Amino acid sequence: MADTFYDKSIKLLSYTEEVDDEGWVTVETDSSTTFKGNVRFDNLAQIQEDFGLDEEIDIVITTNESISLGNILEYDGVTYRVTSAIPYDTHKLITGKKWLTEPTSLTSPSA
């Protein structure tokens, strides 16, 4: 089943956050590994309702891989932070919210 339906390549990114002496936060991402999954952008509101998710989602991925809450993923040039990782049947249902517009350095003041 995975060979047929998990046909999209998704990057699992590692990232670091550094705070300088003035309180500015620099976030850098780096491509770590790639995994296969099925990616959806439709019926997101229905998935939110079905799984009782409070936060809005921008992407849904099903995969056999173990992906953790808070991981950063990149698909088709867009980065997402994992907002839920739910075991579902024989796979995992991963939801995400857009994170950075580009997987590059971003500097901003810390809160």
Residue pairs with C-beta under 8 A, 6 or more apart in sequence:
1 90
2 36
2 64
2 91
5 38
5 62
6 36
6 37
6 38
6 62
6 63
6 64
7 36
7 38
8 36
8 37
8 38
8 39
8 75
9 34
9 35
9 36
10 34
10 35
10 36
10 37
10 39
10 61
10 63
10 73
10 74
10 75
11 31
11 32
11 33
11 34
11 73
11 74
11 75
12 32
12 33
12 34
12 35
12 65
12 67
12 71
12 72
12 73
13 29
13 30
13 31
13 32
13 71
13 72
13 73
13 74
13 79
13 103
14 29
14 30
14 32
14 72
15 27
15 28
15 29
15 30
15 72
16 27
16 28
17 25
17 26
17 27
18 25
18 26
18 28
19 25
19 110
20 26
23 109
23 110
24 107
24 108
24 109
24 110
25 107
25 108
25 109
25 110
26 105
26 106
26 107
27 100
27 105
27 106
28 104
28 105
29 72
29 74
29 79
29 100
29 103
29 104
31 74
31 103
35 63
35 65
35 67
36 63
36 65
37 61
37 62
37 63
37 65
37 94
38 61
38 62
38 63
39 59
39 60
39 61
39 75
40 59
40 60
40 61
40 62
41 58
41 59
41 60
44 56
44 57
44 58
44 60
47 53
47 57
47 60
47 93
47 95
48 54
48 55
48 56
48 57
51 84
51 86
51 93
51 95
53 83
53 84
53 95
55 83
55 97
56 97
57 83
57 95
57 96
57 97
58 80
58 96
58 97
58 98
59 73
59 75
59 80
59 95
59 96
60 93
60 94
60 95
60 96
61 67
61 73
61 75
61 93
61 94
61 95
61 96
62 88
62 91
62 92
62 93
62 94
63 91
63 92
63 94
64 90
64 91
64 92
65 92
66 92
67 73
67 82
67 85
67 92
67 94
68 82
68 85
69 82
69 83
69 84
69 85
70 81
70 82
71 81
71 82
72 79
72 80
72 81
72 82
72 99
73 79
73 80
73 81
73 82
73 94
73 96
74 80
74 103
77 102
78 98
78 101
79 98
79 99
79 100
79 101
79 102
79 103
80 96
80 97
80 98
80 99
81 96
81 97
81 99
82 94
82 95
82 96
83 95
83 96
83 97
84 93
84 94
84 95
85 92
85 93
85 94
86 92
86 93
86 94
86 95
87 93
100 106
